[in-house]
Protein backbone atom coordinates (compact mmCIF):
# COMPACT_ATOMS: atom_id res chain seq x y z
CA UNK A 1 0.00 0.00 0.00
CA UNK A 2 0.98 3.62 -0.32
CA UNK A 3 1.75 5.37 2.97
CA UNK A 4 2.31 9.02 3.83
CA UNK A 5 4.19 10.01 6.97
CA UNK A 6 3.39 13.57 8.04
CA UNK A 7 6.09 14.71 10.45
CA UNK A 8 6.23 17.91 12.47
CA UNK A 9 9.12 18.78 14.80
CA UNK A 10 11.64 21.61 14.40
CA UNK A 11 14.77 19.74 15.57
CA UNK A 12 16.43 17.05 13.49
CA UNK A 13 18.07 14.55 15.84
CA UNK A 14 15.25 14.82 18.38
CA UNK A 15 13.29 11.90 19.76
CA UNK A 16 10.50 12.81 17.35
CA UNK A 17 12.85 12.45 14.37
CA UNK A 18 13.82 8.99 15.69
CA UNK A 19 10.08 8.21 15.94
CA UNK A 20 9.64 9.28 12.31
CA UNK A 21 12.54 7.07 11.23
CA UNK A 22 11.16 4.09 13.19
CA UNK A 23 7.77 4.54 11.50
CA UNK A 24 9.35 4.76 8.05
CA UNK A 25 11.44 1.66 8.71
CA UNK A 26 8.40 -0.29 9.93
CA UNK A 27 6.32 0.71 6.92
CA UNK A 28 9.03 -0.05 4.37
CA UNK A 29 9.85 -3.39 6.01
CA UNK A 30 6.19 -4.33 5.51
CA UNK A 31 6.52 -3.54 1.80
CA UNK A 32 4.61 -0.25 1.76
CA UNK A 33 5.67 2.57 -0.54
CA UNK A 34 6.38 5.51 1.78
CA UNK A 35 6.29 9.26 1.14
CA UNK A 36 7.36 11.70 3.85
CA UNK A 37 6.31 15.27 4.50
CA UNK A 38 8.57 17.14 6.94
CA UNK A 39 6.64 20.32 7.70
CA UNK A 40 9.41 22.10 9.62
CA UNK A 41 12.19 21.23 7.17
CA UNK A 42 9.92 22.34 4.32
CA UNK A 43 9.19 25.58 6.21
CA UNK A 44 5.44 25.04 5.77
CA UNK A 45 3.42 28.18 6.46
CA UNK A 46 0.37 27.21 8.55
CA UNK A 47 -1.47 30.48 7.87
CA UNK A 48 -4.23 30.45 5.26
CA UNK A 49 -4.09 33.77 3.36
CA UNK A 50 -7.29 35.63 2.46
CA UNK A 51 -7.15 34.69 -1.24
CA UNK A 52 -6.83 31.00 -0.38
CA UNK A 53 -9.72 31.28 2.07
CA UNK A 54 -11.88 32.72 -0.74
CA UNK A 55 -11.06 29.70 -2.93
CA UNK A 56 -11.93 27.45 0.02
CA UNK A 57 -15.28 29.16 0.64
CA UNK A 58 -16.14 28.94 -3.06
CA UNK A 59 -15.26 25.22 -3.09
CA UNK A 60 -12.73 25.81 -5.84
CA UNK A 61 -9.62 23.75 -6.45
CA UNK A 62 -6.47 24.80 -4.60
CA UNK A 63 -4.12 26.65 -6.96
CA UNK A 64 -0.97 26.83 -4.80
CA UNK A 65 1.58 24.33 -6.23
CA UNK A 66 3.01 23.52 -2.78
CA UNK A 67 -0.45 22.64 -1.49
CA UNK A 68 -1.25 20.73 -4.69
CA UNK A 69 1.76 18.47 -4.02
CA UNK A 70 0.50 17.72 -0.50
CA UNK A 71 -3.03 17.13 -1.77
CA UNK A 72 -1.80 14.66 -4.39
CA UNK A 73 0.20 12.78 -1.74
CA UNK A 74 -2.85 12.54 0.53
CA UNK A 75 -5.19 11.49 -2.27
CA UNK A 76 -3.03 8.55 -3.28
CA UNK A 77 -2.24 7.37 0.26
CA UNK A 78 -4.00 4.42 1.83
CA UNK A 79 -2.14 4.87 5.12
CA UNK A 80 -1.60 8.19 6.90
CA UNK A 81 0.89 8.28 9.77
CA UNK A 82 1.28 11.43 11.86
CA UNK A 83 4.39 11.94 14.01
CA UNK A 84 4.55 15.00 16.27
CA UNK A 85 4.99 16.21 19.85
CA UNK A 86 1.87 17.21 21.75
CA UNK A 87 2.21 20.85 22.80
CA UNK A 88 -0.40 22.66 24.89
CA UNK A 89 -2.64 19.58 24.69
CA UNK A 90 -2.79 19.78 20.92
CA UNK A 91 -1.08 19.72 17.57
CA UNK A 92 1.91 21.91 16.69
CA UNK A 93 0.77 24.97 14.72
CA UNK A 94 2.35 23.82 11.47
CA UNK A 95 0.54 20.50 11.58
CA UNK A 96 -2.80 22.09 12.46
CA UNK A 97 -2.35 24.61 9.65
CA UNK A 98 -1.40 21.82 7.24
CA UNK A 99 -4.66 20.04 8.01
CA UNK A 100 -6.63 23.26 7.48
CA UNK A 101 -4.91 24.17 4.21
CA UNK A 102 -4.59 20.70 2.63
CA UNK A 103 -7.62 18.69 3.80
CA UNK A 104 -10.16 21.01 2.24
CA UNK A 105 -13.43 20.57 0.37
CA UNK A 106 -13.12 18.26 -2.67
CA UNK A 107 -10.06 16.69 -1.04
CA UNK A 108 -10.89 15.36 2.43
CA UNK A 109 -14.63 15.78 2.05
CA UNK A 110 -17.21 16.52 -0.64
CA UNK A 111 -20.82 17.67 -0.70
CA UNK A 112 -23.47 15.41 -2.25
CA UNK A 113 -26.59 16.50 -4.15
CA UNK A 114 -28.41 17.20 -0.86
CA UNK A 115 -25.49 19.40 0.22
CA UNK A 116 -24.44 16.91 2.91
CA UNK A 117 -20.81 16.29 3.78
CA UNK A 118 -19.44 12.97 2.52
CA UNK A 119 -15.98 11.37 2.70
CA UNK A 120 -13.44 12.48 0.13
CA UNK A 121 -10.65 10.04 1.00
CA UNK A 122 -12.31 6.75 0.11
CA UNK A 123 -8.95 5.08 -0.55
CA UNK A 124 -7.84 5.69 3.06
CA UNK A 125 -7.54 2.47 5.08
CA UNK A 126 -5.44 3.40 8.14
CA UNK A 127 -4.67 6.47 10.23
CA UNK A 128 -1.92 6.00 12.79
CA UNK A 129 -1.00 8.71 15.29
CA UNK A 130 2.36 8.77 17.10
CA UNK A 131 3.05 11.47 19.67
CA UNK A 132 4.97 12.39 22.80
CA UNK A 133 3.46 13.97 25.90
CA UNK A 134 5.24 15.75 28.72
CA UNK A 135 2.38 14.88 31.06
CA UNK A 136 1.25 11.54 32.50
CA UNK A 137 -1.43 9.59 30.60
CA UNK A 138 -4.18 10.36 33.13
CA UNK A 139 -3.64 14.12 32.78
CA UNK A 140 -3.65 13.82 28.98
CA UNK A 141 -6.95 11.92 29.13
CA UNK A 142 -8.47 14.57 31.42
CA UNK A 143 -7.63 17.40 29.01
CA UNK A 144 -8.96 15.30 26.08
CA UNK A 145 -5.80 14.89 23.96
CA UNK A 146 -7.12 17.27 21.32
CA UNK A 147 -4.51 16.48 18.67
CA UNK A 148 -5.26 12.78 18.79
CA UNK A 149 -9.01 13.47 18.70
CA UNK A 150 -8.66 15.56 15.54
CA UNK A 151 -6.60 12.92 13.75
CA UNK A 152 -8.26 9.75 15.06
CA UNK A 153 -11.87 10.91 15.12
CA UNK A 154 -12.51 13.91 12.87
CA UNK A 155 -10.12 12.84 10.09
CA UNK A 156 -11.41 9.27 10.24
CA UNK A 157 -14.77 10.47 8.91
CA UNK A 158 -13.03 11.59 5.72
CA UNK A 159 -12.44 7.91 4.96
CA UNK A 160 -14.97 5.10 4.83
CA UNK A 161 -16.38 2.77 7.47
CA UNK A 162 -13.35 0.55 6.78
CA UNK A 163 -10.85 3.25 7.79
CA UNK A 164 -9.23 2.17 11.05
CA UNK A 165 -7.30 4.31 13.49
CA UNK A 166 -4.57 3.54 16.00
CA UNK A 167 -2.35 5.51 18.35
CA UNK A 168 0.97 5.24 20.12
CA UNK A 169 1.94 7.74 22.80
CA UNK A 170 4.98 8.18 24.99
CA UNK A 171 3.62 9.79 28.16
CA UNK A 172 5.59 11.55 30.93
CA UNK A 173 8.38 12.25 28.47
CA UNK A 174 10.09 14.60 30.92
CA UNK A 175 10.75 11.71 33.33
CA UNK A 176 11.23 8.94 30.75
CA UNK A 177 14.38 6.86 30.69
CA UNK A 178 16.66 5.98 27.82
CA UNK A 179 15.31 2.43 28.04
CA UNK A 180 11.66 3.51 27.90
CA UNK A 181 12.35 5.75 24.90
CA UNK A 182 14.20 2.95 23.11
CA UNK A 183 11.33 0.55 23.81
CA UNK A 184 8.87 3.10 22.42
CA UNK A 185 10.90 3.37 19.20
CA UNK A 186 10.95 -0.41 18.89
CA UNK A 187 7.18 -0.54 19.48
CA UNK A 188 6.66 2.07 16.74
CA UNK A 189 8.60 0.00 14.25
CA UNK A 190 6.64 -3.15 15.14
CA UNK A 191 3.26 -1.39 15.00
CA UNK A 192 3.86 0.38 11.69
CA UNK A 193 5.12 -2.88 10.18
CA UNK A 194 1.69 -4.35 10.95
CA UNK A 195 -0.42 -1.57 9.44
The 8 nearest C-alpha neighbors of each residue, nearest first, counted from 0:
[[1, 31, 77, 32, 2, 78, 30, 76],
 [0, 2, 32, 76, 77, 31, 33, 78],
 [3, 1, 78, 33, 76, 79, 77, 32],
 [2, 4, 34, 79, 35, 33, 76, 80],
 [3, 5, 80, 35, 81, 79, 6, 36],
 [6, 4, 81, 36, 35, 80, 82, 3],
 [5, 7, 82, 37, 36, 81, 83, 4],
 [6, 8, 83, 38, 39, 37, 94, 82],
 [7, 9, 10, 83, 39, 15, 6, 84],
 [8, 10, 39, 11, 7, 40, 38, 13],
 [11, 9, 13, 8, 12, 16, 15, 39],
 [10, 12, 13, 16, 9, 8, 15, 40],
 [11, 13, 16, 10, 14, 17, 15, 9],
 [14, 12, 16, 15, 11, 10, 17, 8],
 [13, 15, 17, 16, 18, 12, 180, 19],
 [14, 16, 18, 13, 17, 19, 83, 8],
 [15, 17, 19, 13, 18, 14, 12, 11],
 [16, 18, 20, 14, 15, 19, 21, 13],
 [19, 17, 15, 21, 16, 20, 184, 14],
 [20, 18, 16, 22, 17, 21, 82, 15],
 [19, 21, 17, 23, 22, 18, 24, 16],
 [22, 20, 188, 18, 24, 19, 23, 184],
 [23, 21, 25, 19, 188, 20, 24, 191],
 [24, 22, 20, 26, 25, 21, 27, 19],
 [23, 25, 21, 27, 22, 26, 28, 20],
 [26, 24, 192, 188, 191, 22, 28, 23],
 [25, 27, 192, 23, 29, 191, 28, 24],
 [26, 28, 30, 31, 24, 29, 25, 23],
 [29, 27, 25, 30, 26, 24, 192, 31],
 [30, 28, 192, 26, 27, 31, 25, 193],
 [31, 29, 27, 28, 32, 26, 0, 192],
 [32, 30, 0, 27, 26, 1, 29, 33],
 [31, 33, 1, 2, 0, 27, 30, 34],
 [34, 32, 2, 3, 31, 1, 35, 27],
 [35, 33, 3, 4, 2, 36, 32, 72],
 [36, 34, 4, 3, 5, 37, 33, 6],
 [35, 37, 5, 6, 38, 4, 34, 3],
 [38, 36, 6, 40, 39, 41, 7, 35],
 [37, 39, 41, 43, 7, 40, 36, 42],
 [40, 38, 42, 9, 41, 37, 7, 8],
 [39, 41, 42, 37, 38, 9, 43, 8],
 [40, 42, 38, 39, 43, 37, 36, 44],
 [43, 41, 39, 40, 38, 44, 37, 93],
 [44, 42, 38, 41, 45, 39, 93, 97],
 [43, 45, 46, 42, 93, 96, 97, 47],
 [46, 44, 96, 93, 97, 43, 47, 92],
 [47, 45, 44, 48, 96, 100, 93, 97],
 [46, 48, 51, 52, 100, 45, 49, 96],
 [49, 47, 51, 50, 46, 52, 53, 45],
 [48, 50, 52, 51, 53, 47, 54, 46],
 [51, 49, 53, 52, 48, 54, 47, 55],
 [52, 50, 54, 53, 48, 49, 55, 47],
 [51, 53, 55, 49, 50, 54, 56, 48],
 [52, 54, 56, 50, 55, 51, 57, 49],
 [55, 53, 51, 57, 59, 52, 56, 58],
 [54, 56, 52, 58, 53, 57, 59, 51],
 [57, 55, 53, 58, 54, 52, 59, 51],
 [56, 58, 54, 59, 55, 53, 52, 60],
 [59, 57, 55, 56, 104, 54, 60, 105],
 [60, 58, 54, 57, 55, 61, 56, 104],
 [59, 61, 62, 58, 54, 105, 55, 104],
 [60, 62, 63, 59, 67, 54, 66, 51],
 [61, 63, 64, 60, 67, 66, 51, 54],
 [62, 64, 66, 65, 61, 67, 51, 68],
 [65, 63, 67, 66, 62, 68, 61, 69],
 [66, 64, 68, 67, 63, 69, 62, 70],
 [65, 67, 69, 68, 63, 64, 70, 101],
 [66, 68, 64, 70, 69, 65, 63, 71],
 [69, 67, 71, 65, 66, 70, 64, 72],
 [70, 68, 72, 66, 67, 71, 73, 101],
 [69, 71, 67, 73, 72, 68, 101, 74],
 [70, 72, 74, 68, 73, 69, 67, 75],
 [73, 71, 69, 70, 75, 74, 76, 68],
 [74, 72, 70, 76, 71, 75, 69, 3],
 [75, 73, 71, 72, 76, 70, 120, 106],
 [74, 76, 73, 72, 71, 77, 1, 122],
 [77, 75, 1, 73, 2, 78, 74, 3],
 [76, 78, 123, 124, 1, 122, 2, 0],
 [79, 77, 2, 125, 76, 124, 126, 123],
 [80, 78, 126, 3, 2, 4, 125, 127],
 [79, 81, 4, 127, 128, 126, 5, 3],
 [80, 82, 5, 128, 4, 129, 6, 127],
 [83, 81, 6, 129, 130, 19, 5, 128],
 [84, 82, 7, 130, 6, 8, 15, 85],
 [85, 83, 131, 130, 86, 132, 15, 8],
 [84, 86, 89, 132, 90, 131, 88, 130],
 [85, 87, 88, 89, 84, 91, 90, 132],
 [86, 88, 89, 85, 90, 91, 145, 144],
 [89, 87, 86, 144, 85, 145, 142, 146],
 [90, 88, 146, 145, 85, 86, 87, 144],
 [89, 91, 146, 85, 95, 94, 92, 86],
 [90, 92, 94, 93, 86, 95, 89, 85],
 [93, 91, 95, 94, 96, 90, 45, 97],
 [94, 92, 45, 96, 95, 91, 97, 43],
 [93, 95, 97, 96, 91, 92, 90, 7],
 [96, 94, 92, 98, 97, 93, 90, 91],
 [97, 95, 45, 99, 93, 98, 94, 92],
 [96, 98, 94, 100, 95, 99, 101, 45],
 [97, 99, 95, 102, 96, 101, 100, 94],
 [98, 100, 96, 97, 101, 102, 95, 103],
 [99, 101, 97, 98, 96, 102, 47, 103],
 [102, 100, 98, 103, 97, 99, 70, 66],
 [103, 101, 107, 98, 106, 99, 100, 104],
 [102, 104, 106, 101, 107, 105, 100, 99],
 [103, 105, 108, 106, 109, 58, 107, 102],
 [106, 104, 109, 108, 107, 103, 119, 58],
 [105, 107, 104, 103, 119, 108, 102, 120],
 [108, 106, 119, 102, 157, 120, 103, 104],
 [107, 109, 119, 118, 104, 105, 117, 106],
 [110, 108, 105, 117, 119, 104, 116, 118],
 [109, 111, 116, 114, 115, 117, 112, 108],
 [110, 112, 114, 113, 115, 109, 116, 117],
 [111, 113, 114, 110, 115, 116, 109, 117],
 [114, 112, 111, 115, 110, 116, 117, 109],
 [115, 113, 110, 111, 112, 116, 109, 117],
 [116, 114, 110, 111, 113, 117, 112, 109],
 [115, 117, 110, 109, 108, 111, 114, 118],
 [116, 118, 109, 108, 110, 115, 119, 111],
 [119, 117, 157, 108, 158, 120, 109, 156],
 [118, 120, 108, 107, 106, 109, 157, 121],
 [121, 119, 158, 122, 157, 107, 123, 118],
 [120, 122, 158, 123, 159, 119, 118, 157],
 [121, 123, 120, 77, 124, 158, 76, 75],
 [124, 122, 77, 158, 121, 120, 125, 162],
 [123, 125, 162, 77, 78, 163, 161, 122],
 [126, 124, 78, 163, 162, 164, 123, 79],
 [127, 125, 164, 79, 80, 78, 163, 165],
 [126, 128, 80, 165, 166, 164, 79, 81],
 [127, 129, 166, 81, 80, 167, 165, 82],
 [130, 128, 167, 82, 168, 166, 81, 83],
 [131, 129, 168, 83, 84, 82, 85, 169],
 [130, 132, 169, 84, 168, 85, 170, 172],
 [133, 131, 170, 134, 85, 172, 171, 169],
 [132, 134, 172, 171, 173, 170, 131, 135],
 [133, 135, 171, 132, 170, 138, 139, 136],
 [134, 136, 171, 170, 138, 137, 139, 133],
 [135, 137, 139, 138, 170, 140, 134, 171],
 [138, 136, 140, 139, 135, 141, 134, 142],
 [137, 139, 141, 140, 136, 135, 134, 142],
 [140, 138, 136, 142, 137, 141, 144, 143],
 [141, 139, 143, 137, 138, 142, 144, 136],
 [140, 142, 138, 143, 139, 137, 144, 136],
 [141, 143, 139, 140, 144, 138, 88, 145],
 [144, 142, 140, 141, 145, 139, 148, 88],
 [145, 143, 139, 147, 146, 88, 142, 140],
 [144, 146, 148, 89, 143, 147, 88, 149],
 [147, 145, 89, 90, 149, 148, 144, 150],
 [146, 148, 150, 149, 145, 144, 151, 128],
 [149, 147, 145, 152, 151, 146, 150, 144],
 [150, 148, 153, 146, 147, 152, 151, 145],
 [149, 151, 154, 147, 148, 152, 153, 146],
 [152, 150, 148, 147, 164, 155, 149, 154],
 [151, 153, 155, 148, 154, 149, 150, 156],
 [152, 154, 149, 155, 156, 150, 151, 148],
 [155, 153, 150, 156, 157, 152, 151, 149],
 [154, 156, 152, 157, 153, 158, 151, 162],
 [157, 155, 158, 154, 153, 118, 159, 152],
 [156, 158, 118, 155, 154, 107, 120, 119],
 [159, 157, 120, 121, 156, 118, 123, 155],
 [158, 160, 161, 162, 121, 118, 156, 157],
 [159, 161, 162, 158, 156, 163, 155, 124],
 [162, 160, 159, 163, 124, 158, 123, 125],
 [163, 161, 124, 159, 125, 160, 158, 123],
 [164, 162, 125, 161, 124, 126, 165, 155],
 [163, 165, 126, 127, 125, 151, 162, 166],
 [166, 164, 127, 128, 126, 163, 167, 151],
 [167, 165, 128, 127, 129, 168, 164, 147],
 [166, 168, 129, 128, 130, 169, 165, 187],
 [169, 167, 130, 131, 129, 170, 166, 132],
 [168, 170, 131, 132, 172, 130, 171, 183],
 [169, 171, 132, 135, 172, 136, 168, 134],
 [172, 170, 135, 134, 133, 173, 174, 132],
 [171, 173, 133, 175, 170, 174, 132, 169],
 [172, 174, 171, 133, 175, 134, 132, 170],
 [173, 175, 172, 171, 176, 133, 170, 134],
 [176, 174, 172, 173, 179, 171, 180, 177],
 [177, 175, 179, 178, 180, 174, 172, 181],
 [176, 178, 180, 179, 181, 175, 182, 183],
 [177, 179, 181, 176, 180, 182, 175, 183],
 [180, 178, 182, 176, 181, 177, 175, 183],
 [179, 181, 183, 177, 182, 178, 176, 184],
 [180, 182, 178, 184, 183, 179, 177, 185],
 [183, 181, 185, 179, 180, 184, 186, 178],
 [182, 184, 186, 180, 181, 185, 179, 187],
 [185, 183, 187, 181, 186, 182, 18, 21],
 [184, 186, 182, 188, 183, 187, 181, 189],
 [185, 187, 183, 189, 184, 188, 190, 182],
 [188, 186, 184, 190, 185, 189, 22, 191],
 [187, 189, 25, 21, 185, 22, 191, 186],
 [190, 188, 186, 192, 187, 191, 25, 185],
 [191, 189, 187, 193, 192, 188, 186, 194],
 [190, 192, 25, 194, 193, 26, 188, 189],
 [191, 193, 25, 26, 29, 189, 190, 194],
 [194, 192, 190, 191, 189, 29, 25, 26],
 [193, 191, 192, 190, 125, 26, 78, 29]]
